[in-house]
Amino acid sequence: GTPLYVPHDARMEWNFHKIGGLQCILYWKTENLKVRVGLAHLSWVDKNAKWVKKGDLIAKTGNTGRSTGAHLHLTIATWSRDGWVFLDPLEVLDGWEFPTIS
């Protein structure tokens, strides 16, 4: 049930997948970079959100799909001529600014 907030203004999609459970995907573009962030195994998603702003509450972590405990499955990718290139989230997140929610 940990709240998840949007790190950047983005377009949001959500779905339910039998393996990943409740999921949402965020897309945004900065300068010449297209970014795709996937969040899975969620307990709740704001199903009405289509365009979200940095700091908006969009989801909560959960234990869905085939997981054995509550956690967040996070993927980060950028677009290239060959398609989406997935990045190591630990390396990418180090430079991101996240909203401080009190």
N, C-alpha and C positions, 0 to 999 in steps of 0.2 A: 503493500500500500504506500510505498514511498512516492511522493508527488514528483512528476517530471515536467519541467518547464522548457519552453522553446528557447534554444540558444540564439536564434536568428529569425527575422521575419521570413516566413516560408509558406508554401502551399502544402496542405496536409491531406493525405488519404489514409483510410483505415480499412482493415478486413479481418476476417477470422480464418485461420488456417489450422487444419487438424494437427499438424506437427508443431507449429509455432504459437498456436492459440491466438489470442487477440493481439493484433499488430497495428502499428501506424508507421507511415513513411512521410518524411519531410523532404521537400525539394526547395532549393534556392540557388540563386546565381549571384556571385560577387565578381565584379570586374569580368574576367574571361573564364571564370571557373564555375562549373555547375556541380552542386553538392547534393548528395542523397544520403539521408540518415534514416536507418531503419531501427525501430524499437519493437521488441517482441516479448511474449509471455506476460502481457499486461492484464491487470485485473479490471481496469476501467480506461476508456478512451472517450474524449469529447467528440461524439459522433456527429455533432452539428458543425464542427469547425472545418472550414475549407481553406481560409487564408488566416494565418495566425501571426501574432506579433511577438517579438522577443519578450520573454517573461510570462507569457500566457501559460496557464496550467492546461496541459493537453492529455495527460495520462497518469496512471499510477502503476507501479510495478506489481507483479503477481506471480502466480504459479499455474500457468495454463499450458495446454498442449501436452507434450510428453515430459515436461520438466519434473524433477523430483523435489523441488523446493523453490521458494520465491527468489527471483533474480531478474536481472534485465539483460536481454540479448541485444547488443548494440552493434550495428554495422554502419560504417561510413565509407562512401565511395565518391569518386569524382568521374566526370564524363571525359572520355577520350575518343578519338576516331575509331578505336576498336571496341567501344562500349564502356560500360561501367568498370572502373578499376577500384577494387576494394583496398582500403588502407588500414593500418594498425591503429585502432582507436586510442590506445595509450599514447602513441606519438602525436596524434592529431589534437587530442583534447588538451594537451599541455599548453597550447597557444590560444585556446578559446577563452572568451570572457563569458561567464554565466551570470545570469541575474541573481542578485541577492534578495531573497524573499524573507521577510521578517514575520 
